[in-house]
Amino acid sequence: MINWILEQSELAFFNNAIPVKAILKGKKKWPRQSTYTQWIKYQALAQSIKNFAPSIYKTAVTDNRALVSFEDIGLDYRFFAPRPEGSIDLLILRDPQNLFASRIKKAFSREWLEVYPRENNKFMQRATQLWKQHAKEALGQSSFLEKPVVVFFDSWIGNEDYRQNTAHELGLSIHSEQSLEKTAHYGGGSSFSEQGHDSSAVEILNRSASLAGEEENLLHEIMQDEELIELRTQIIDRFGYKGS
């Protein structure tokens, strides 16, 4: 979805602004709150040796036009303070069946990571709690974000009308959708994509079908969470695309 947004806009993109791996391992602490201006200028300085293009600097610093993503972070942790004026909170939710199938596949196909565990341990339970927190926010049961634009990824990937509505909410006009044909490689790319192969919408919406053995058993265990099941039902009922 990130590539799709960038296709329709002129934004500087900063992926995974606060990596949580070292934090979960106890090697780092949560960063202190920062203003957007302070943070973006530091990013420009830190990345200058990596050819931080002047055009990107102007877009991100001078024009304040940037897309900054946060992953595996609770909504109660607000890094930017005060909230950047004119900013939009974009909350992207995915069907937990597909989300955790993807996380599990990544866990079993790569080296063990705290963010992608191979068992239903405290790190996996943290991930399920985060999904539930995000779902409650989307449903209006909490108010951590200021009038967020909520996107149900499973509806977005599978329906052009839904994407048109999403673009309208974000103040964008759709110019191209070539990115839908390719899997994003931010954060290591899709756990299901082989080299030279990009996942179709049908595959993305049925990730659990590719699991087997320990992977399948772990997903089954996660999906026994009664609160998760109830919230999933409410999310699909509220945000699942039903057509015109």
C-alpha positions as a LaTeX table, in Angstrom:
\begin{tabular}{lrrr}
\hline
Residue & $x$ (\AA) & $y$ (\AA) & $z$ (\AA) \\
\hline
Met1 & 0.00 & 0.00 & 0.00 \\
Ile2 & 2.94 & 2.32 & 0.66 \\
Asn3 & 4.04 & 2.20 & $-2.97$ \\
Trp4 & 0.47 & 2.93 & $-4.06$ \\
Ile5 & 0.31 & 6.06 & $-1.88$ \\
Leu6 & 3.68 & 7.23 & $-3.19$ \\
Glu7 & 2.43 & 6.73 & $-6.75$ \\
Gln8 & $-0.38$ & 9.21 & $-6.13$ \\
Ser9 & 1.65 & 11.82 & $-4.24$ \\
Glu10 & 4.93 & 13.65 & $-3.92$ \\
Leu11 & 5.97 & 12.54 & $-0.46$ \\
Ala12 & 9.31 & 11.67 & 1.07 \\
Phe13 & 8.98 & 8.22 & 2.64 \\
Phe14 & 10.56 & 7.05 & 5.89 \\
Asn15 & 9.96 & 3.38 & 6.58 \\
Asn16 & 9.62 & 1.91 & 10.07 \\
Ala17 & 10.72 & 5.07 & 11.88 \\
Ile18 & 11.25 & 3.24 & 15.19 \\
Pro19 & 12.53 & $-0.34$ & 14.71 \\
Val20 & 11.42 & $-2.32$ & 17.76 \\
Lys21 & 13.75 & $-5.34$ & 17.51 \\
Ala22 & 16.51 & $-3.88$ & 19.69 \\
Ile23 & 13.91 & $-2.44$ & 22.09 \\
Leu24 & 12.24 & $-5.84$ & 22.55 \\
Lys25 & 15.65 & $-7.42$ & 23.13 \\
Gly26 & 16.33 & $-4.87$ & 25.88 \\
Lys27 & 19.27 & $-3.32$ & 24.03 \\
Lys28 & 17.59 & 0.03 & 23.49 \\
Lys29 & 14.98 & 2.16 & 25.21 \\
Trp30 & 11.97 & 3.73 & 23.59 \\
Pro31 & 13.05 & 7.04 & 22.03 \\
Arg32 & 11.98 & 10.24 & 23.70 \\
Gln33 & 9.26 & 12.26 & 22.07 \\
Ser34 & 10.39 & 14.63 & 19.37 \\
Thr35 & 8.92 & 17.34 & 17.20 \\
Tyr36 & 8.60 & 16.41 & 13.55 \\
Thr37 & 10.96 & 19.23 & 12.56 \\
Gln38 & 13.70 & 18.07 & 14.93 \\
Trp39 & 13.35 & 14.45 & 13.82 \\
Ile40 & 13.29 & 15.11 & 10.08 \\
Lys41 & 16.36 & 17.37 & 10.23 \\
Tyr42 & 18.21 & 14.66 & 12.14 \\
Gln43 & 17.19 & 12.13 & 9.48 \\
Ala44 & 18.54 & 14.40 & 6.77 \\
Leu45 & 21.84 & 14.79 & 8.63 \\
Ala46 & 22.15 & 11.09 & 9.48 \\
Gln47 & 21.47 & 10.03 & 5.91 \\
Ser48 & 23.62 & 12.65 & 4.21 \\
Ile49 & 26.35 & 10.06 & 3.68 \\
Lys50 & 23.76 & 7.92 & 1.90 \\
Asn51 & 23.06 & 10.61 & $-0.69$ \\
Phe52 & 20.00 & 12.10 & 0.98 \\
Ala53 & 18.78 & 13.87 & $-2.17$ \\
Pro54 & 18.18 & 17.65 & $-1.96$ \\
Ser55 & 14.75 & 17.15 & $-3.48$ \\
Ile56 & 13.82 & 14.73 & $-0.68$ \\
Tyr57 & 15.15 & 17.18 & 1.91 \\
Lys58 & 13.02 & 19.97 & 0.46 \\
Thr59 & 9.92 & 17.76 & 0.37 \\
Ala60 & 10.36 & 16.43 & 3.89 \\
Val61 & 11.85 & 19.43 & 5.70 \\
Thr62 & 10.82 & 22.59 & 3.89 \\
Asp63 & 7.43 & 21.48 & 2.57 \\
Asn64 & 6.63 & 19.14 & 5.49 \\
Arg65 & 5.41 & 16.50 & 3.04 \\
Ala66 & 6.39 & 13.07 & 4.30 \\
Leu67 & 4.97 & 9.63 & 4.86 \\
Val68 & 6.37 & 8.18 & 8.08 \\
Ser69 & 5.46 & 4.60 & 8.98 \\
Phe70 & 5.43 & 3.02 & 12.45 \\
Glu71 & 5.20 & $-0.75$ & 12.84 \\
Asp72 & 4.59 & $-3.01$ & 15.85 \\
Ile73 & 4.05 & 0.01 & 18.08 \\
Gly74 & 1.15 & 0.70 & 20.42 \\
Leu75 & $-1.09$ & 3.66 & 19.71 \\
Asp76 & $-0.55$ & 4.95 & 23.25 \\
Tyr77 & 3.07 & 5.72 & 22.33 \\
Arg78 & 3.09 & 9.05 & 20.51 \\
Phe79 & 6.57 & 9.80 & 19.17 \\
Phe80 & 5.80 & 13.13 & 17.52 \\
Ala81 & 4.80 & 15.75 & 20.08 \\
Pro82 & 3.13 & 18.00 & 19.41 \\
Arg83 & 1.25 & 16.32 & 16.59 \\
Pro84 & 2.44 & 17.82 & 13.28 \\
Glu85 & $-0.05$ & 20.43 & 12.09 \\
Gly86 & $-2.13$ & 19.25 & 9.15 \\
Ser87 & $-0.95$ & 15.66 & 9.48 \\
Ile88 & $-3.17$ & 12.64 & 8.81 \\
Asp89 & $-3.17$ & 9.54 & 11.00 \\
Leu90 & $-3.46$ & 6.52 & 8.68 \\
Leu91 & $-4.39$ & 3.30 & 10.46 \\
Ile92 & $-3.97$ & 0.22 & 8.27 \\
Leu93 & $-5.61$ & $-2.97$ & 9.52 \\
Arg94 & $-5.37$ & $-6.42$ & 8.02 \\
Asp95 & $-7.51$ & $-9.49$ & 8.61 \\
Pro96 & $-5.64$ & $-11.16$ & 11.51 \\
Gln97 & $-5.94$ & $-14.53$ & 9.76 \\
Asn98 & $-3.85$ & $-13.20$ & 6.87 \\
Leu99 & $-1.67$ & $-10.94$ & 9.00 \\
Phe100 & $-0.52$ & $-13.67$ & 11.37 \\
Ala101 & $-0.17$ & $-16.20$ & 8.56 \\
Ser102 & 2.31 & $-13.77$ & 6.97 \\
Arg103 & 4.14 & $-13.18$ & 10.23 \\
Ile104 & 4.36 & $-16.89$ & 10.93 \\
Lys105 & 5.65 & $-17.66$ & 7.44 \\
Lys106 & 8.33 & $-15.02$ & 7.84 \\
Ala107 & 9.27 & $-16.42$ & 11.26 \\
Phe108 & 9.80 & $-19.94$ & 9.92 \\
Ser109 & 11.57 & $-18.88$ & 6.73 \\
Arg110 & 14.16 & $-16.59$ & 8.31 \\
Glu111 & 16.34 & $-16.38$ & 11.36 \\
Trp112 & 14.46 & $-16.17$ & 14.65 \\
Leu113 & 13.43 & $-12.64$ & 15.50 \\
Glu114 & 11.61 & $-11.23$ & 18.52 \\
Val115 & 9.22 & $-9.42$ & 16.21 \\
Tyr116 & 8.45 & $-12.67$ & 14.34 \\
Pro117 & 8.47 & $-15.51$ & 16.89 \\
Arg118 & 7.86 & $-19.18$ & 16.06 \\
Glu119 & 5.67 & $-19.83$ & 19.08 \\
Asn120 & 2.82 & $-18.18$ & 20.94 \\
Asn121 & 5.18 & $-16.60$ & 23.46 \\
Lys122 & 5.13 & $-13.14$ & 25.02 \\
Phe123 & 6.32 & $-11.54$ & 21.78 \\
Met124 & 3.55 & $-13.13$ & 19.73 \\
Gln125 & 1.00 & $-12.27$ & 22.40 \\
Arg126 & 2.27 & $-8.69$ & 22.27 \\
Ala127 & 1.57 & $-8.71$ & 18.52 \\
Thr128 & $-1.97$ & $-10.00$ & 19.01 \\
Gln129 & $-2.62$ & $-7.38$ & 21.69 \\
Leu130 & $-1.42$ & $-4.67$ & 19.32 \\
Trp131 & $-3.79$ & $-5.87$ & 16.60 \\
Lys132 & $-6.67$ & $-5.80$ & 19.08 \\
Gln133 & $-5.72$ & $-2.30$ & 20.19 \\
His134 & $-5.63$ & $-1.10$ & 16.60 \\
Ala135 & $-8.97$ & $-2.80$ & 15.87 \\
Lys136 & $-10.62$ & $-1.10$ & 18.85 \\
Glu137 & $-9.31$ & 2.26 & 17.64 \\
Ala138 & $-10.71$ & 1.60 & 14.17 \\
Leu139 & $-14.08$ & 0.71 & 15.70 \\
Gly140 & $-14.18$ & 3.91 & 17.76 \\
Gln141 & $-13.77$ & 2.11 & 21.08 \\
Ser142 & $-10.70$ & 4.24 & 21.90 \\
Ser143 & $-9.37$ & 7.61 & 20.78 \\
Phe144 & $-5.58$ & 7.56 & 20.66 \\
Leu145 & $-5.56$ & 9.04 & 17.14 \\
Glu146 & $-7.20$ & 12.21 & 15.89 \\
Lys147 & $-9.84$ & 11.29 & 13.29 \\
Pro148 & $-7.74$ & 8.54 & 11.69 \\
Val149 & $-8.24$ & 7.36 & 8.14 \\
Val150 & $-8.88$ & 3.65 & 8.63 \\
Val151 & $-8.01$ & 1.29 & 5.78 \\
Phe152 & $-8.91$ & $-2.39$ & 5.87 \\
Phe153 & $-6.09$ & $-3.75$ & 3.73 \\
Asp154 & $-8.02$ & $-6.83$ & 2.60 \\
Ser155 & $-10.74$ & $-4.63$ & 1.08 \\
Trp156 & $-8.21$ & $-2.18$ & $-0.31$ \\
Ile157 & $-6.14$ & $-4.77$ & $-2.18$ \\
Gly158 & $-9.16$ & $-6.47$ & $-3.72$ \\
Asn159 & $-11.41$ & $-3.65$ & $-4.90$ \\
Glu160 & $-10.85$ & $-0.61$ & $-7.11$ \\
Asp161 & $-13.84$ & 1.31 & $-5.69$ \\
Tyr162 & $-12.50$ & 0.88 & $-2.17$ \\
Arg163 & $-9.14$ & 2.27 & $-3.30$ \\
Gln164 & $-10.88$ & 5.23 & $-4.90$ \\
Asn165 & $-12.63$ & 5.96 & $-1.60$ \\
Thr166 & $-9.34$ & 5.60 & 0.28 \\
Ala167 & $-7.61$ & 8.02 & $-2.09$ \\
His168 & $-10.42$ & 10.53 & $-1.57$ \\
Glu169 & $-10.10$ & 10.29 & 2.23 \\
Leu170 & $-6.36$ & 10.89 & 1.94 \\
Gly171 & $-6.85$ & 13.83 & $-0.41$ \\
Leu172 & $-5.24$ & 12.01 & $-3.32$ \\
Ser173 & $-6.16$ & 11.39 & $-6.94$ \\
Ile174 & $-5.29$ & 8.01 & $-8.42$ \\
His175 & $-2.81$ & 8.45 & $-11.28$ \\
Ser176 & $-1.41$ & 4.93 & $-11.50$ \\
Glu177 & $-1.78$ & 1.51 & $-9.91$ \\
Gln178 & 1.25 & $-0.24$ & $-11.34$ \\
Ser179 & 2.51 & $-0.83$ & $-7.81$ \\
Leu180 & $-0.35$ & $-3.28$ & $-7.21$ \\
Glu181 & 1.43 & $-5.69$ & $-9.53$ \\
Lys182 & 4.54 & $-5.76$ & $-7.35$ \\
Thr183 & 5.23 & $-6.75$ & $-3.76$ \\
Ala184 & 6.85 & $-4.01$ & $-1.71$ \\
His185 & 10.36 & $-4.81$ & $-0.51$ \\
Tyr186 & 10.32 & $-2.49$ & 2.50 \\
Gly187 & 11.10 & $-4.44$ & 5.64 \\
Gly188 & 12.35 & $-7.42$ & 3.64 \\
Gly189 & 9.35 & $-7.80$ & 1.35 \\
Ser190 & 6.61 & $-10.39$ & 1.51 \\
Ser191 & 7.25 & $-13.57$ & 3.46 \\
Phe192 & 5.50 & $-15.51$ & 0.68 \\
Ser193 & 7.18 & $-14.00$ & $-2.38$ \\
Glu194 & 9.97 & $-15.84$ & $-4.08$ \\
Gln195 & 12.63 & $-14.01$ & $-6.03$ \\
Gly196 & 11.08 & $-12.71$ & $-9.24$ \\
His197 & 7.54 & $-13.53$ & $-8.14$ \\
Asp198 & 4.98 & $-11.01$ & $-6.92$ \\
Ser199 & 1.89 & $-12.10$ & $-5.02$ \\
Ser200 & $-1.55$ & $-11.63$ & $-6.56$ \\
Ala201 & $-4.49$ & $-10.19$ & $-4.62$ \\
Val202 & $-6.00$ & $-13.68$ & $-4.42$ \\
Glu203 & $-2.84$ & $-15.03$ & $-2.82$ \\
Ile204 & $-2.56$ & $-12.10$ & $-0.42$ \\
Leu205 & $-6.15$ & $-12.66$ & 0.76 \\
Asn206 & $-5.58$ & $-16.36$ & 1.43 \\
Arg207 & $-2.21$ & $-16.53$ & 3.17 \\
Ser208 & $-3.22$ & $-19.24$ & 5.62 \\
Ala209 & $-3.65$ & $-21.75$ & 2.77 \\
Ser210 & 0.13 & $-21.82$ & 2.33 \\
Leu211 & 0.88 & $-22.85$ & 5.92 \\
Ala212 & 1.47 & $-26.42$ & 7.03 \\
Gly213 & 2.65 & $-28.34$ & 10.09 \\
Glu214 & 4.00 & $-26.17$ & 12.91 \\
Glu215 & 3.10 & $-22.99$ & 11.02 \\
Glu216 & $-0.54$ & $-24.02$ & 10.65 \\
Asn217 & $-0.76$ & $-25.17$ & 14.27 \\
Leu218 & 0.61 & $-21.85$ & 15.52 \\
Leu219 & $-1.90$ & $-19.86$ & 13.49 \\
His220 & $-4.72$ & $-22.07$ & 14.78 \\
Glu221 & $-3.61$ & $-21.41$ & 18.38 \\
Ile222 & $-3.49$ & $-17.65$ & 17.84 \\
Met223 & $-6.92$ & $-17.57$ & 16.23 \\
Gln224 & $-8.51$ & $-19.23$ & 19.29 \\
Asp225 & $-8.38$ & $-15.90$ & 21.14 \\
Glu226 & $-12.06$ & $-15.07$ & 21.75 \\
Glu227 & $-11.57$ & $-11.30$ & 21.87 \\
Leu228 & $-9.55$ & $-11.45$ & 18.64 \\
Ile229 & $-12.33$ & $-13.44$ & 16.97 \\
Glu230 & $-15.00$ & $-10.97$ & 18.08 \\
Leu231 & $-13.02$ & $-7.93$ & 16.99 \\
Arg232 & $-12.24$ & $-9.58$ & 13.66 \\
Thr233 & $-15.96$ & $-10.11$ & 13.07 \\
Gln234 & $-16.70$ & $-6.47$ & 13.87 \\
Ile235 & $-13.88$ & $-5.20$ & 11.64 \\
Ile236 & $-14.98$ & $-7.29$ & 8.66 \\
Asp237 & $-18.59$ & $-6.24$ & 9.21 \\
Arg238 & $-17.65$ & $-2.53$ & 9.38 \\
Phe239 & $-14.83$ & $-2.30$ & 6.84 \\
Gly240 & $-15.17$ & $-5.34$ & 4.61 \\
Tyr241 & $-16.05$ & $-4.19$ & 1.10 \\
Lys242 & $-19.62$ & $-5.12$ & 0.20 \\
Gly243 & $-19.94$ & $-3.37$ & $-3.15$ \\
Ser244 & $-22.26$ & $-0.56$ & $-4.17$ \\
\hline
\end{tabular}
